[in-house]
């Protein structure tokens, strides 16, 4: 294991990754992966709301690994960890649940919103979903992470983790660092429909694996300024999803500023603005598609990355659990009384 400070971050395997993941998190992961020892977690324990669709979860574990490799996350220097292949995650979750007040869970704003969505359906909320914030705390504390790059909506989980780490260290001795959260350059990317954040479940996303034709179709159908009926009408840039995407993904700031200026005075149409966005997004994703195709053609490289990550995850986790069991006096065969 490296002497560098550590990052823990991850994604639930419920589908392929999209531009919201890239701008909100993956960019930071790429930027920091050489500075920190990184544990990239595929959180397959946290899919209780997909328990009746395990085939999707299995496929998504592979899709997430492919997307990470395609983006450029270095599986040699970092660790791709499948959560369920490190059983210590479940052990630490149980132990930390001893110290998590029920009311604290119920006040978590992210959990409340997600549970409300689930409860509106016919199946209700599974117990596994209710306790997943405790497991997220365990995930972060397991490698004793110093930094957690996440989307904006996950910051309440980081604060909960810091609270639990403080309480554990105060009551049982110093075991865990208090991790800091880091939000991405684009905290919340609006979906193609302009109505909500980009989401797999809402089908309003551009995926990192989308081909050029798919990207053109999706961008050309994007929601824009509903008050603008003709290209000669003055338009609104603020709150316009197409310009939000230009700001996020078009590195040619002079072009973006020119488009905005002409759009406001009614001197450019939506078609031209969208076509230039198609070019910018395809320029971003083209090398990712190429790398993805390489790894798809060599699945043994993906398997090797996951196997190596699982071993690193287990080795780190057992170091942590030795310290936790000792702190809690659960090392019954260790000779302490």
Secondary structure, 3 states (H helix, E strand, C coil): CCCCCEEEEEECCCCCCEHHHHHHHHHHHHHHCCCCEEEEEECHHHCHHHCCCHHHHHHHHHHHHHHHHHHCCCCCCCEEEEHHHCCHHHHHHHHHHCCCCHHHHHCCHHHHHHHHHHHCCCCCCCHHHHCHHHHHHHHHHHCCCCEEEECHHHHHHHHHHHHHHHHHHHHHCCCCCCCEEEECCCCCCECCCCCCECCCCCCCCCECCCCHHHHHHHHHCCCCCCCCCCCCCCCCCCCCHHHHHHHHHCCCHHHHHHHHHHHHCCCCCHHHHHHHHHHHHHHHHHHHHHHHHHHHHCHHHHHHHHHHHHHHHHHHHHHHHHHHHHHCCCCCCCCCC
